[in-house]
Amino acid sequence: MANTAISPAVMRGVLEQLPAMSGKIVDDTRHEKVLSYMRLFLESPTCIEQLLGWKLLDIVESCLQLNSDYRVSSVAIRFLGDCLAVPHQGRDAWLAINRGDQCILRWIIENVDSQHALVRFACLYFIRQAAVMADERFDGLVVAVDYQRFILRRLLDSSYFVVTEACALLGSMFYRSGSMDSVLCGLVERLVGRRFDAQSTPHKMAVLATAVVLFAIREEPVRDYALEQFSQTRLQMYLFDDDRLIRDKALDILELTLRLSSDSACLAQVVESLGSRLSQRTAKRKVYALVALRGLAAIVKEVPVNSALCSPEALSQCLGIVHSALAILLHVYGIQHQVPESAGTSEALAAIEMEVLDLMDGSQPGSSAIANSIACEAARVVREHCRTTFDQRVFAVLEQLLENKAVQRNAQQLQLVLDAIIHSLRLAKQASFSHLLVLPSIVANFAIQAPGLKLLFDLVLESISDQDDADSAQFVQLLAQSVKARLADVEWEVRDTALEFISASAGTLEWTRARGLIADGDLLDDVVSALSDTEEYVRASGAQAL
């Protein structure tokens, strides 16, 4: 018996029945289940030898006849592709496929443009799996399908799954044998070189999908080539496209360019391009503002982790962006607080801030849809900053926002502010435990619901575990009062989360510390009372805590 989840006898039976699989099956997932089941056999250390001995190729050929169901043909070709990917055995299958009249390869060549998306996908899948062979036989196959035009057509395909597989094939072939494939470079340049106003939506998506593929290849020549092809000037057109999916994809690529770029001048170019459309008094001005803020968030996120860009000047520019975002947040919620000026506030950044504030003139603080959308994007900028930096002045503004009633009524905004606070405190505790003394009062904030409360409790457990008893005594006493208050919350999910925290404290902390919270904090009676709660989950958590 092979060391696999499917025995050879069963596998042989399934394989021999494959050509006769009913074409009347309405549920397409049945074919996928058969393929998944067959793949289990490929875990066997002698699977390819056995499959070839059972006349695998003859069976596959039987699935490729003119009267064969296209779904069966697709399953057969994809399984054959999986055979090529079996470590140390796949080449035997590849050599066998290339012997004789090669009718399987001819079928693939003839069907790469099939009317059926499943067949197009299967052909792509097989060719991608064959790419690992990297021999003259594979070169002959891709030349036969005219792979530049073939991949280009599939990048523009109407099926999302086919496009995704075409991207995977492009990525596997673009950089081979230590150099970029000149034919595929021609494909990229042909794709991105088309005039923007002549590009259809599928064409734009193909351009951006190609960018993602190239940026995922870590070889330096490919990275430099991708940065050249997808410059800020070119990317700007996609950032402000009418289609939201195009804009979102372009913003993702902006993050990639900032992550990989070594050109310090690109920051100023990005900020300038993000603000280029805001001065236009059109109906799209709101969209332009949201794109600008998301782009600024990408700068704040990527610059600190890119050693080639992370200079004092660049960090100063990031701080300027954060201060502009804070100014926007304070304006939205009508909070009077002086945001410190930053040396990193460029003219282009100041213009973005001014245009965004002007856009919101006349809207009620925290009430209009446009103000809420802009506030959420501004909060994302601040949150990205707090992932890498603890800034006491920024934290002070976040505390004010957390107490603001309009923020508390907006669940998304509240979670963004809370995330920023938690990131800040996680960094702050490394410098001084005293920064964490605000945590009990935040836990006691009844606007914070169960998901946010769980994040706070996770931070609490980390913090108590890292400190001496003397440092944490006051903290634990204040925390116990806050937990006691949340155990009486009207929302059962909150009560349940508080009980789970008590249980986790007893299980993960040293007993001297857990006792200070649970016993000395007078929480035992509340835990016992939870056994009579109206909600079953709360009762179960109370029993677990006890």
Summary of the structure (lengths in Angstrom):
residues: 546
radius of gyration: 29.8
end to end distance: 49.5
largest distance: 83.2
contacts: 1796
relative contact order: 0.04
helix: 73%
strand: 1%
